[in-house]
Amino acid sequence: MFTGIIAAIGTVTDVQLKGKDAVLQIDCGKLPLDDTVLGDSIAVNGCCLTVVEMGSDWFKADVSAETLRCTTIGSLQNGSKVNLEKAMLASDRFGGHIVSGHVDGVGELVVMKADGDSLKLEFSAPAELKRYIAAKGSITIDGTSLTVNSVMDNLFTINVIPHTQQETIIGAYSVGQRVNLEVDLIARYLERLQVSEQQSQVDRDFLHEHGFMETGKH
């Protein structure tokens, strides 16, 4: 589990293809690894990856074919900058929102303009994700927890303050940038509860209609 508060910008130093899978080596920048062990999770641009080998300031992670297909990780190459966040501890401050590190889809930056000292960015999201994106709700972009300003169909806008521009890879974005999106986990669970309730009601109506249950009896 993560919070979407990026701890460091890392650099991809090696990409090895292994059949349909890959192995990434990442220089951690200012991310400390003194409390990290093999098997720990680190989010790379919002993708939860497992540390399989490490040194004092770098780690390697296996990337499955599924992750390569469903995220932007497959487009990384030597020199690519990435957002890094270690899995949270139970005692950590919850600075962002609940982030699982499981990417829901890939979006694209379509408009970028200055808004005072901030940047106003507009992204397109896959059609199947738009129902989870709400104004003033939370969304994760390349692992960064951000607040949605406005929504129109499958387009949404965010504002990025100078600190976030400096401490994440968002400051280097340009129009056309493809990004990993993770929608708010709470929105997904609310939808699931609603669907389950609707299905349960349909089942009860069906039983009444076909004489399996008498009115007022359970």
Buried (B, 14 or more C-beta within 10 A) or exposed (E): BBBBBBBBBBBBBEBEEEEEBBBBBBBBBEBEBEEBEEEBBBBBBBBBBBBEEBEEBBBBBBBEEEBBEBBBBBEBEEEBBBBBBBBBEEEEEEEBBBBBBEBBBBBBBEEBEEEEEBBBBBBBBEEEBBEBBBEEBBBBBBBBBBEBBEBEEBBBBBBBEEEBBEBBBBBEBEEEBBBBBBBBBEBBEEEEEEEEEEEEEEEEEEEEEEEEBEEEEE
